[in-house]
Amino acid sequence: MKYRMLGRTGVFVSEICLGAMSFGGADHPVYQAVGGLPVEEADRIVGIALDAGVNFIDTADVYSAGESESQLGQVLKGRRDGVVLATKLAARMGPGPNDVGLSRLRVARALEDSLRRLQTDHIDLYQLHSVDPHTPIEDTLRALDDAVRQGKIRYVGCSNFAAWQVAKALGVSALRDLPAFVSVQAYYSLVGRELEHELLPVIEEERLGLMVWAPLAGGWLSGKFDRGGASDPTSRQAQAGRAEFPRIDRERAYDVIDVLKAVAARHEVSAARVALAWVLARPSVTCAVAGVRRPGQLEDNLAAVDLELTADDLTELDEVSRIPETYPTWVQRGGLRDRLPLNV
């Protein structure tokens, strides 16, 4: 396993972060499709990951309606100290009007619930799962500051924030001397490169950690799909009646998959391994969050850290997956950035 520093924290985490979204949820209509794993299988997968050197595990309170956190709490008994444990809050966890969001009330309750389910006295990385348009970010950060001072949280991060929302939160943290985001968890893949327009520049400028979720685009880059459809009827995206997540442009994705499979064939590895290796080769990426349902999937994902893509591989993948620049980036690439120094 290889390790990278999480933002500017001085904390080193494995390039593959084990995502626990597939843990639990056998009776939940959405999470059953994602995995629905019983605790015995979760324990097996966590054991393989830890033995391979993975020291970073990510979950969320909403995954399997809390069952993912509960399973992790069980399987990490006696192994908690060796793990950088991350979870998230914001999504609805009950029917009440305050069972959702990022208010001070919600943060306090959600944190205590997560600590109880995870059977731990602290969370290493507590992430805001999305924005709450009804709560000022200063209120949320003050609630997180209380928890940091109490020793219940080590670091804070965010997920699914727009670039301006990340920048605003960092500004509030600096102005009010409140905990600042150390990481961003965002969707990024060969068929989903939109974060390069605005979010990635903020991440690079502020030296934040970048945790990539859905690096295989929900299974589209696993090698199970081509223009003929899904070769594996058990795959998530092949299951009828399930909304496509993340959203992709199918026709464009098929062009990417054609090149992806060609590169994989040259290296005699899976398409999934190449897709993960591409993500890990991108600037500013800290880790790829890999959620799996079977040990074989995990072992293949773990091998991605040792796959060295050639310059030709990277060029081919970049060209087929590149998306057009948006305004004002295409303007800024000219003008003052290209001016020659004046002779004075």
C-alpha positions in Angstrom: 0.0 0.0 0.0 1.1 3.6 -0.6 0.1 6.6 1.5 -0.5 10.2 0.9 -0.9 13.1 3.3 -4.5 14.3 3.9 -4.4 17.9 2.9 -2.0 19.8 5.2 -2.9 17.7 8.3 0.3 15.7 8.6 -1.9 12.6 8.7 -1.0 9.9 6.1 -3.8 7.8 4.6 -3.8 4.9 2.2 -4.4 5.6 -1.5 -7.3 3.3 -1.4 -9.9 4.3 1.2 -12.4 1.5 2.0 -15.9 2.8 1.4 -18.5 1.2 3.7 -21.7 2.1 1.7 -22.2 -1.6 0.9 -22.3 -2.6 4.6 -25.8 -3.4 5.8 -29.1 -2.5 4.3 -30.3 -5.9 3.3 -33.9 -4.8 4.0 -33.5 -1.3 2.5 -34.7 -1.0 -1.1 -31.8 1.4 -2.1 -28.9 -0.1 -0.1 -29.9 -3.6 -0.9 -28.9 -2.8 -4.5 -25.7 -1.2 -3.3 -24.6 -4.1 -1.3 -26.7 -5.2 1.6 -23.8 -7.0 3.2 -24.3 -8.8 6.5 -21.8 -8.1 9.3 -19.9 -11.3 8.6 -19.1 -10.2 5.1 -18.3 -6.7 6.2 -15.8 -8.1 8.8 -14.2 -10.2 6.1 -13.7 -7.2 3.7 -12.4 -5.0 6.5 -9.9 -7.7 7.5 -8.6 -8.0 3.9 -8.3 -4.2 3.6 -6.4 -3.8 6.9 -4.1 -6.7 6.1 -3.3 -5.0 2.8 -2.3 -1.8 4.6 -5.5 0.2 4.2 -5.8 2.6 7.1 -8.6 4.8 5.9 -12.3 3.9 6.1 -15.2 6.1 5.1 -18.9 5.8 5.8 -21.9 8.0 6.6 -24.8 8.0 9.1 -27.3 7.7 6.3 -25.7 4.6 4.7 -28.2 1.8 5.3 -30.0 4.0 7.7 -27.2 3.8 10.3 -26.4 0.1 9.8 -23.2 0.8 8.0 -21.8 2.6 11.0 -23.1 0.0 13.4 -21.4 -2.8 11.4 -18.1 -0.9 11.4 -18.4 -0.4 15.1 -18.6 -4.1 15.6 -15.9 -5.2 13.1 -13.4 -2.5 14.3 -13.3 -3.7 17.9 -9.7 -4.1 18.8 -8.6 -2.6 15.5 -9.8 1.0 15.9 -6.5 2.6 16.7 -4.9 1.6 13.4 -7.7 3.2 11.4 -8.4 6.8 10.2 -12.2 6.7 10.5 -14.3 9.1 8.5 -18.1 9.5 8.5 -20.6 12.2 7.3 -23.8 13.9 8.4 -26.5 16.1 6.8 -28.9 13.6 5.2 -32.3 12.8 6.7 -32.1 10.2 9.5 -35.7 10.4 10.8 -39.2 11.8 10.2 -38.8 14.9 12.4 -38.2 18.4 11.0 -34.8 18.5 12.8 -33.6 15.0 11.7 -31.8 16.5 8.7 -29.4 19.3 7.9 -26.5 21.0 9.6 -28.0 23.1 12.4 -26.2 23.2 15.8 -29.0 21.0 17.1 -28.6 18.5 14.3 -24.8 18.4 14.5 -24.8 17.6 18.2 -27.4 14.9 17.9 -25.9 13.3 14.7 -22.4 13.2 16.2 -23.5 11.5 19.4 -25.5 9.0 17.3 -22.5 8.2 15.1 -20.2 7.8 18.0 -22.6 5.4 19.6 -23.0 3.3 16.4 -19.3 3.3 15.7 -18.5 2.4 19.3 -15.8 5.0 19.5 -15.1 8.1 21.5 -13.9 10.1 18.5 -14.2 10.5 14.8 -11.0 11.3 12.9 -12.7 13.0 9.9 -16.2 14.4 10.3 -17.6 15.5 6.9 -20.5 17.6 5.9 -22.3 15.3 3.4 -23.9 18.2 1.5 -24.9 21.8 2.0 -27.7 23.0 4.2 -29.3 26.1 2.6 -31.3 26.8 5.8 -28.3 27.0 8.2 -25.5 29.6 8.1 -22.2 27.9 7.6 -20.9 29.8 10.6 -23.4 28.1 12.9 -22.4 24.7 11.6 -18.7 25.4 12.0 -19.2 26.7 15.6 -21.0 23.4 16.5 -18.1 21.5 15.0 -15.6 23.7 16.9 -17.3 22.6 20.2 -16.9 19.0 19.2 -13.2 19.4 18.3 -12.6 21.1 21.6 -14.3 18.2 23.4 -12.1 15.8 21.6 -14.9 14.1 19.7 -13.6 15.2 16.3 -10.1 15.4 15.0 -10.6 17.1 11.6 -13.5 18.3 9.5 -14.2 18.1 5.8 -17.0 18.4 3.3 -18.5 16.5 0.5 -20.6 17.5 -2.6 -19.9 21.3 -2.0 -19.5 23.7 -4.9 -16.2 25.5 -5.2 -17.7 28.8 -4.0 -19.2 27.1 -1.0 -15.9 25.5 0.0 -14.2 28.9 -0.4 -16.8 30.7 1.6 -16.5 28.1 4.4 -12.8 28.5 4.5 -13.1 32.2 4.7 -15.5 32.0 7.6 -13.2 29.6 9.4 -10.2 32.0 9.0 -12.2 35.0 10.0 -13.8 33.5 13.1 -10.9 31.1 14.1 -13.1 28.1 13.6 -12.1 24.6 12.3 -11.4 24.6 8.6 -12.1 21.9 6.1 -9.0 19.8 5.5 -10.6 17.7 2.7 -13.2 17.5 0.1 -14.9 14.3 -1.0 -16.2 14.6 -4.5 -17.2 12.6 -7.5 -14.4 12.2 -10.1 -14.0 9.6 -12.8 -13.0 9.1 -16.4 -16.7 9.9 -17.3 -17.1 12.6 -14.7 -14.5 15.3 -14.8 -16.6 18.3 -14.1 -14.9 19.1 -10.8 -11.8 20.1 -12.9 -13.6 23.4 -13.9 -14.0 25.1 -10.5 -13.6 22.7 -7.6 -10.2 21.3 -8.3 -8.5 24.7 -8.6 -9.8 25.6 -5.1 -8.6 22.2 -3.7 -5.1 22.8 -5.2 -4.9 26.5 -4.1 -5.9 25.7 -0.5 -4.0 22.4 -0.4 -7.0 20.4 0.6 -7.2 16.6 0.5 -9.3 15.2 -2.3 -11.2 12.0 -1.6 -12.7 10.6 -4.8 -16.1 8.9 -4.5 -17.4 6.7 -7.3 -14.1 6.5 -9.2 -15.7 3.7 -11.3 -18.8 5.8 -11.9 -21.1 3.4 -10.0 -19.8 0.4 -12.0 -19.8 1.9 -15.5 -15.9 1.7 -15.6 -15.7 -1.8 -14.1 -15.4 -3.5 -17.5 -18.9 -4.9 -17.3 -20.5 -2.5 -19.7 -20.2 -1.7 -23.4 -22.5 -0.7 -26.2 -24.1 -4.1 -26.0 -25.2 -3.6 -22.5 -24.1 -5.1 -19.2 -22.2 -8.3 -19.2 -23.0 -8.9 -15.5 -26.7 -8.8 -14.7 -26.0 -8.6 -11.0 -24.2 -5.2 -11.3 -25.8 -2.2 -9.7 -26.4 -0.3 -12.9 -27.8 -3.4 -14.6 -30.6 -3.8 -12.1 -34.0 -2.7 -13.4 -35.8 0.2 -11.8 -32.7 1.7 -10.1 -31.9 5.4 -10.8 -28.6 5.9 -12.5 -26.1 7.3 -10.0 -23.9 9.1 -10.7 -25.3 10.7 -13.8 -23.4 10.1 -17.0 -23.5 10.7 -20.7 -23.9 7.1 -21.9 -22.7 7.6 -25.5 -19.6 9.5 -24.4 -19.1 6.9 -21.7 -19.0 4.1 -24.3 -16.2 5.9 -26.1 -14.2 6.1 -22.9 -14.9 2.4 -22.1 -13.5 1.4 -25.5 -10.2 3.0 -24.8 -10.2 1.9 -21.2 -10.6 -1.7 -22.2 -7.8 -1.4 -24.8 -5.4 0.0 -22.1 -6.4 -2.7 -19.7 -5.7 -5.4 -22.4 -2.2 -4.0 -22.9 -1.5 -4.3 -19.2 -3.4 -7.6 -18.9 -5.4 -6.2 -16.0 -9.1 -5.3 -15.4 -10.7 -2.1 -16.7 -11.5 -1.2 -13.1 -7.9 -1.3 -12.1 -7.0 1.0 -14.9 -9.8 3.4 -14.1 -8.6 3.6 -10.5 -5.0 4.0 -11.5 -6.0 6.9 -13.7 -7.8 8.6 -10.8 -4.7 8.1 -8.5 -2.5 9.6 -11.2 -4.5 12.9 -11.3 -3.0 15.9 -9.6 -4.1 16.6 -6.0 -6.0 13.3 -5.5 -5.4 11.9 -2.0 -7.3 8.7 -2.3 -10.0 6.8 -4.2 -12.9 5.6 -2.0 -13.5 2.0 -3.1 -16.8 0.5 -2.1 -17.1 -3.2 -2.8 -19.4 -6.2 -2.3 -17.0 -9.0 -2.8 -13.4 -9.7 -1.6 -12.3 -10.2 -5.2 -13.4 -6.7 -6.1 -11.4 -5.3 -3.2 -8.3 -7.2 -4.1 -8.4 -6.0 -7.6 -9.0 -2.4 -6.5 -6.1 -2.6 -4.0 -3.8 -3.7 -6.9 -4.5 -0.3 -8.7 -1.9 1.4 -6.5 0.9 -0.6 -8.1 -0.3 -0.2 -11.7 1.9 2.3 -13.5 0.2 3.7 -16.5 2.5 4.9 -19.3 2.5 8.3 -20.8 0.8 7.0 -23.9 -1.9 5.3 -21.7 -2.6 8.6 -19.8 -2.7 10.6 -23.1 -5.2 8.2 -24.7 -7.4 8.2 -21.6 -7.2 12.0 -21.2 -8.0 12.7 -24.8 -11.1 10.5 -24.9 -12.5 11.7 -21.6 -11.5 15.4 -21.7 -14.4 17.8 -21.4 -14.5 21.3 -23.0 -13.3 24.2 -20.9 -16.0 26.5 -19.5 -16.0 30.2 -19.1 -14.0 32.0 -17.6 -11.3 29.3 -17.7 -10.8 29.5 -21.5 -10.5 33.3 -21.2 -8.0 33.2 -18.3 -5.7 30.7 -20.1 -4.9 33.6 -22.5 -4.5 37.2 -21.6 -2.4 38.0 -18.6 -1.2 34.5 -18.0 0.7 34.5 -21.3 2.1 38.0 -21.3 5.8 38.4 -21.6 7.8 40.3 -19.1 8.3 43.9 -20.0 11.8 45.1 -20.8 12.4 48.1 -18.5 
